[in-house]
Amino acid sequence: MLGAAGSSMAAQIFAGSGRDISLDASVIPAYLKPNLELMQKKCSLCHGLDLSFGSIQTGVTPSGVPFEKSGIQSLGVRMLRKPGSDMTTAELKKILELINWLREEITK
Amino acid sequence: MKKTIKKSKKGAVVAVMGALLFPSFMISKAYAIPAFSRMYQKECATCHTMYPERNEYGEAFEKNGYYPPEGVSKAATRTAGSPNVIDPLGAVGIPSQVPVSFWGQADITNNKNNPAQNNRPQLNLDGGTSLDLMAGGNFLGKVGYWADYDLAGNQVGEVFLQLMKPIPGIPVNIKIGKFEPKTSLWKSNNNAMIADFGHLATNVDRNPTTGEPNFTLDTQQNGVELNGVLLPRLFFATGITNGLHKKTNGKDWYGHISTKIGGADFKGVEPEMDLDKTSFVDFLSLTIGGYGYIGSSNDSNNHFYRTGIDAELNWKQAKLKIGGVYGHDNNPSVVDSAGVADPLADQLAANSKMGMVQGEYLLNPSLLTSLRYEIEDVEHQNVARRIIPSVVYSPVQNVKLILEYVSENTSEAAGTKIRNDQANFRVSFAL
């Protein structure tokens, strides 16, 4: 559940919601830009980025499961191990770094 | 449901039955449904390598009564404003969207040398068409449900409820209705190919009137089953059914137990992984299962048992499945498709051995290749060996194009050998 400040920050980073959600890439620091490109490339192999962005924005997955730091790595490991994910451990770490940064920004 | 080449000592009968039943390879019931995608806002790939074959999470989801094994926070979801259909109408658990899905399939077959067709190629653009209606889900995490209907065949498929751990403190679910008894690790169609697992569809005993199998392991039956994840890596199931083709009140019994080493456990919990130091073992998992089935058929005159063991090895994009079944029938009825008893085999006790090895490799999320070898050896009848290579292309997750080749050699007890080859092409979609 987001507080007022978190909601405000989420609104700055993300526009819209659900299937129409989009991320304002200008708020992403330069050192994380490659991570964003990686996320866009790898995550979209299996699912729409709206699922990832929505979970980051709201702190829950679309099915209602909490999307917090402890669970994010576990979810990342599942994606890493999923057949056909075409993702390396190093790539997963970069994606997790970005997701955790976004979550921290939103919940500040 | 018929899935395999039938057995007889007579070449002509084998040929006729082969012609009749080869197309039955094309028929498959569905177990993966977009209703789950809509309900939980997930992609098909969440639960499937390539539908209907489930991945580790899909297995955990199924074992948890079609409910996310990690649980669902309804309050959080409502606050987030997610288009959440788990959010029930009141306390009755009726989903706000009707969880219905359709599964359509159409086949083209080319039978290269079926003796019944004078060994001439037979390109059939109407190799079979099916449309299934399915519904599934879970009421408030307390009761899983499933129902499917074959619209083309006008047949009710599986219809059951599964009470989730109704007794507090005891991790046992109760499944009641019509379903495929849990024996093997896999349902007969739990793969992305066209051909179902033949070793689960082997028949020894036949209905004297129709020539249809009196019993196969994968037949859907009405019954009651207890199942559950006793430990995170230990699953069991046991149940009773009415059985098939009985004249007495005797019931059939079955039991299954399986365990898993490596990978996510049966509750869907991922293994601990140090992302700074991974090894090939982090991507390796082995599931082993054993089962038994005891029953009777042939108007209760044939008492039989089956016992089997399965193993599934996963490593990244590669998968290896191995399954074997041993059986004994003490008084099977062996008849041809016209219901004529085979004098050489009818009423003789018969041991049977069935086995399967299947390797799969997912080249990318859209392209799967596989190769299967099957053998069915029924005493006094014949031995069938099949080699089945296939390629599955999925341009989007709910659409598949499958090209498959089935090469079958049947050796009769009298020494005659019959070969039957068939190429199959299927288009399939789920919505």
Contacts between the chains, C-beta under 8 A, distances in Angstrom:
chain1	res1	chain2	res2	distance
A	1	B	76	6.3
A	1	B	79	5.1
A	1	B	80	8.0
A	17	B	81	6.6
A	18	B	82	7.8
A	18	B	83	6.2
A	45	B	365	5.6
A	46	B	43	6.1
A	46	B	45	4.2
A	46	B	365	6.2
A	47	B	42	7.8
A	47	B	43	4.2
A	47	B	45	6.5
A	47	B	46	7.4
A	48	B	43	7.4
A	51	B	41	7.3
A	51	B	42	7.8
A	51	B	43	7.4
A	54	B	82	7.4
A	58	B	80	3.7
A	58	B	81	7.7
A	58	B	82	7.0
A	59	B	76	7.3
A	59	B	80	7.2
A	60	B	73	6.4
A	60	B	76	4.5
A	60	B	77	5.8
A	60	B	80	5.0
A	60	B	82	6.9
A	61	B	41	8.0
A	62	B	40	6.9
A	62	B	41	3.2
A	62	B	42	6.9
A	62	B	82	5.5
A	62	B	83	7.8
A	62	B	84	7.7
A	63	B	40	3.9
A	63	B	41	6.0
A	63	B	42	6.5
A	63	B	68	5.4
A	63	B	72	5.9
A	63	B	77	7.5
A	63	B	84	7.6
A	63	B	86	6.8
A	64	B	72	4.4
A	64	B	73	4.9
A	64	B	74	6.1
A	64	B	76	5.9
A	64	B	77	3.3
A	64	B	80	7.9
A	64	B	82	6.7
A	64	B	84	6.1
A	64	B	86	6.2
A	65	B	68	6.2
A	65	B	70	5.2
A	65	B	71	6.7
A	65	B	72	6.4
A	65	B	73	6.5
A	66	B	73	5.9
A	66	B	76	6.3
A	71	B	70	7.8
A	73	B	275	7.7
A	74	B	269	7.6
A	74	B	270	4.8
A	75	B	270	8.0
A	77	B	270	4.6
A	77	B	271	7.5
A	77	B	273	5.0
A	77	B	275	8.0
A	78	B	56	7.9
A	78	B	57	6.5
A	78	B	264	6.9
A	78	B	270	5.2
A	80	B	273	7.8
A	81	B	56	7.7
A	81	B	263	7.0
A	81	B	264	7.7
A	81	B	270	7.3
A	81	B	282	7.5
A	81	B	283	5.9
A	81	B	316	7.9
A	82	B	45	7.4
A	82	B	55	6.5
A	83	B	49	5.4
A	83	B	55	6.8
A	83	B	314	7.4
A	83	B	316	6.4
A	83	B	317	4.8
A	83	B	319	7.4
A	83	B	362	4.7
A	84	B	49	7.3
A	84	B	317	5.9
A	84	B	362	4.6
A	84	B	364	5.9
A	84	B	365	4.1
A	86	B	364	7.0
A	86	B	365	7.8
A	89	B	275	5.3
A	89	B	278	4.9
A	92	B	275	6.5
A	93	B	275	5.3
A	96	B	275	7.9
